Structures are given as C-alpha cells and as structure tokens.
Amino acid sequence: MYLSAYQLQRFRCDGFIVLPGVFSPDEVSTLRAETERLIEEPSPGLVLEADGVAARSLNGPHLISPLMAGLMRSTKLLPVAEQILHEPVYLHQYKINMKRAFVGDQWEWHSDFWFWQAEDGMRAPHAITAAIFLDDVNDFNGPTLFVPGSHESVLRDEHHRTLEQATAPGEEWRTTTARDLKYSLERSHLSREIDANGMVAAKGQAGSVLVFHCNVLHASSANASPWDRRTIFISYNRVSNALSDVASPRPEFLASRRFDALRSEDGQWPTDVTAAPADVEVAA
C-alpha cells in the first residue's frame, strides 16, 4: 500500500493523516484479542495507570508476540513508511496504548522526536509513527490532538517543562511513559503554536491508521467515556538515521537498537493489499 499524491501532500503539510479502512473488522478483532492476551501476561514493558490496576501502555509487544512482530512488516504499513521517509526503515519503537474506558489518563503535549533525541540519541527528525485504531475513536474517548504543521517547528529547551521524578534504579525509563511526562511542552509556547495553526482531533473507525511525523506536537485527554480507545503505535526510523550511542540507553522494548532494514516479505500480516484507501478522514 502507498499513499496517493494527494494524501502525501496532506501529510507533508499537516504532519499527520488518518487513513480509513486499512484493516478489516476480522483483522482488528484478531489484534484486539492478542492485545488483551498480552496484557494479562507478565512483561517488563507493561505500564499501569496511576490507580495501579488498569493497563496504560504495553511497550515492546513485538518481542513477545509473533503476530505483533509480523504486523510491523505488513505491506499495509511498511511501504508507507518507506514512501514518506524516502529510504529503508527499521523499527524504532512499538507500543500499545490502552486508554481504558473512564480510567485511561491523559498524555501531555509533546514531540516524540524531543524524547527520542534526548533519551535515545536519534540524530534528526526522520521518523514516523503508524497508529492502528483497535476501537472507534471519537470526541469523547481521548483522541490524539495535533497542531497541524507543527512538525516544521524547531523546539528548544525553553519550550519545555522538564519534570524530574524519583525512580528506582533501572526504572528511569518510566518517566517517559507516565501521566506526567518527563519532557512536556511549556504552555505559553503551546498557546502560540495553537493560535497560529489551530488544533485537530484525529478520529476514525476501528481499522483506520493514523500516520504522523515524529516532530508534530500532539497530546490526548483522559478517556471520560464508556468506550476503550486501544491503539497500536509502530514507529519507523530511517536506517541512515540510526541512533547514536547514549550513556544510559532505554530498554530494547522501548527504543530498539537493532538497525537492520525491515522487509515486508519477512512477515506479511495477515493479508496483502496494493491499493491505498480512497479517502482521507481528518476531523476538526
């Protein structure tokens, strides 16, 4: 699957795009079942909400699930990443965010690239994320919010509120997945960006795929609804943009240091398609 010229232009302009109907209801059902199975098993990459009960995020599902490992090579995802980034890609990060009904908490405003540069040694913002909706995403269950065009902005230290949190040795990575993110954006900077460019909620039916640039500003509010908002996030980086060495690298389940290019023929999941979706859905 590849983006049409119009879809690619929209992505370049806004920094994100929602593609409806990429995965069939049967495929979504399979992914939901695997997600629920995985969060019931012990995993070092599992993060809970503040209540200590509800699952917030499962990091590194591809390391424990052949199904999830095949998904990142799907011809419904990988060719789009290569098309946008203009070269072979490898997997940088893979996670499933749960956003459970009534208890799924917020993700503060941030740029992924700022985290990946500071924590992982990513050299340039040449990465994208494909997010698969496992549930319908609406106004009420915590859709991802974007500032269109903000991927072109250059962020600096003064644009951030860096939160220092006490963590157990070896658990420092949790400050980059918690409700209060380590690097959240300073509000006056956010206000200027939103006043200039507006704000959009990325919504769509289960099976849709949201593709977004690693530097676009985004956030999501708490889920106040009775509907889950489960989403699989697969982040691809250019092979030529492989991570540099850092003093304390995050765990492999959070930031991969395996830089071999992915190949779709290594594991197509579970079917192959060649045509791009006909329409683009981005709800303001």
Secondary structure, 3 states (H helix, E strand, C coil): CCCCHHHHHHHHHHCEEEECCCCCHHHHHHHHHHHHHHHCCCCCCEEECCCCCCEEEEECHHHCCHHHHHHCCCCCCHHHHHHHHCCCEEEEEEEEECCCCCCCCCEEEECHHHHHHHHHCCCCCCEEEEEEECCCECCCCCCEEECCCHHHCCCCHHHEEECCCCCCCCCHHHHHCCCCCCEEECHHHHHHHHHHHCCEEECECCCCEEEEECCCCEEECCCCCCCCCCEEEEEEEEHHHCCCCCCCCCCCCCCCCCCCCCCHHHCCCCCCCCCCCCCCCCCC
